[in-house]
Amino acid sequence: EKSELQQQLESVSAVKCASIVQEKGQNFSPVVAIEALCTMAKKSSFKLREDLFKQPHVRQLCKRVQEILKAPPANMDMFDISRAAEALAKFPDDARGDAAMSVGAVANSLSRLKSSDWSADSAAKLLWSLARYGKGEEILKHRQAVTHVVKELVRDKGRRVHDLSYEGLTHILWAVTRARFQKRTGDLQSVHTEDSDNLLFQIAAKRVIDEIDRFPVSLLADIIYTHHEIGIRNERLFRVICPKIVSKQNEIREDQMAKCIKAYARFMIPLKEEAQGFRTMAVVQKGDFLRPSDKPKPMGKKTFDKPQALYPEPMLHAKQ
């Protein structure tokens, strides 16, 4: 159960949380420090996080969380560790520290732990955080950890995939995609997937289709572009998501919409509103002058106005 200070940090805004860190940050326990960083990472834009990181006490908090990730306390579970890694990954590069010493070491420990010792969401947050470091080169060094997590998720017909939150499902798909990139000097970038990766994407696609009405449209846009990056063409998934993206495009950022258009264009799947089809019957409505709704009513015998004389008698003019 969370302490009173943790609940306070969770309820305030990012700016207010930074002021509390300035006042009481020196006395924070590791769990409270992680809670403060999570609040600032969750309730702010990237621009605001850049401004917050310029403050000395926030910078000191980030360094402390880095030290916690390098040597987690014995009583700290994977849930808090993964939240700390995710919060650091949302801050600028200078706040993240050495990925190999912090998040990378924790990600490698997943393969040594029992599957019951970590949740699906915790693993998704860790791998997503690792993929955010640099230009994706850090997660390439930990492909074995990614493979281990994916195999655990798809085991038993993908039972643990359904334990993922919607955000966690999006994160794990993107992290797997980044881990399968093959970069060679002077060569085009390619993607080499494994059998378990394809199975994970199939199970994830089925869940998205089944729960499409509950998925946030921004996450649907991210899933579409992830399929584009890894090169998996799932036409049924794309067609199910299409009406959601078109109808709620105002809720999607411009860069996300551009990526969606790019993905649909690559796989030659139309991104448009659903066609209404042909009309099989004419609906007669009031005011439709091409097809009058009422039969013209008889007007009776027509009468016309006769011309009226200006004067009762003709006007005679005397000769000059």
Secondary structure, 3 states (H helix, E strand, C coil): CCCHHHHHHHHCCHHHHHHHHHHHHHHCCHHHHHHHHHHHHHCCCHHHHHHHHCCHHHHHHHHHHHHHHHCCCCCCCHHHHHHHHHHHHCCCHHHHCCCCCCHHHHHHHHCCCCHHHCCHHHHHHHHHHHHHCCCCHHHHCCHHHHHHHHHHHHHHHHHHHHHCCHHHHHHHHHHHHHHCEECCCCCCCEECCCHHHHHHHHHHHHHHHHCHHHCCHHHHHHHHHHHHHHCCCCHHHHHHHHHHHHHCHHHCCHHHHHHHHHHHHHCCCCCCCCCCCCCCCCCCCCCCCCCCCCCCCCCCCCCCCCCCCCCCCCCCCCCC
